[in-house]
Amino acid sequence: MAEVRHLNNAPITEAIIDFRVKLSSKFKVETFLELKKTIGDRFPKVKERKLFSGQLRFKKGKPQPPAAEYHGVQGYFFRPDDDKKVAQFRFDGFTFSLLKPYTQWAEMFAEARELWEIYCGIAQPEAVTRLAVRYVNHINIPLPVDDLSDYFTAPPKIPDNIQGIISGFLSKVVVYDQEMDVATNIVQALEKSMKTDKHITVVLDIDSYKTGDFNVNNDKMWDIFANLHNIKNQIFFSSITDKTARLFE
């Protein structure tokens, strides 16, 4: 594993801070459009977030045409002109995303907190039910790769006595820390290289979250977010080798 440290060229392609909430059933999602007056100068692009669901049905053992149901507009995406950030104002919560290039946690967190307070001012959530910090990394590894364990501490492994090379993989591990009451989804996947055909790209997606019934006005939420970010960092550097970390210094 690698030592936890700052990486000047971190492989982060999206960093996410997420709040899930309970709103009054009387709240009208269209009310979020009033935000154009307050954040429209920073986030001029607005798009509806629509919800659809589908069912695959069988009749006498034969599949029937899928049935889709439209559940209406659930919220809105607010984006700046350069599309490097996304603020989601939804009926079920608020999400702030920072896309590549990533700056630093303190800067991202300060903006997310400001926008969250704007969300609270207009939506008046009754409670917060989930807090999450998620980081999606695209790690480009130069070819040839003889052994993925040179770069990752928990890579996929071919069963003994099986010939061939790994041409794709997708794994998900959910880790629950009982002492901290925090869960983390750790996803690793092989993708087509985003760089050149001289590299492979491994996605390392880390989503740390805590569920509960949090008071909206409780400042302890900010300490929880700081803790989730620290856990994310520990898992990231525990998942890669020092050889991998040096690629992004």
Secondary structure as GFF3:
##gff-version 3
##sequence-region A 1 249
A	DSSP	beta_strand	12	22	.	.	.	ID=ss1
A	DSSP	three_ten_helix	29	35	.	.	.	ID=ss2
A	DSSP	alpha_helix	36	39	.	.	.	ID=ss3
A	DSSP	beta_strand	45	55	.	.	.	ID=ss4
A	DSSP	beta_strand	58	59	.	.	.	ID=ss5
A	DSSP	beta_strand	62	63	.	.	.	ID=ss6
A	DSSP	beta_strand	67	79	.	.	.	ID=ss7
A	DSSP	beta_strand	85	90	.	.	.	ID=ss8
A	DSSP	beta_strand	93	99	.	.	.	ID=ss9
A	DSSP	alpha_helix	105	123	.	.	.	ID=ss10
A	DSSP	beta_strand	127	142	.	.	.	ID=ss11
A	DSSP	three_ten_helix	148	150	.	.	.	ID=ss12
A	DSSP	beta_strand	170	177	.	.	.	ID=ss13
A	DSSP	beta_strand	182	191	.	.	.	ID=ss14
A	DSSP	beta_strand	199	214	.	.	.	ID=ss15
A	DSSP	alpha_helix	220	239	.	.	.	ID=ss16
A	DSSP	alpha_helix	242	246	.	.	.	ID=ss17
###
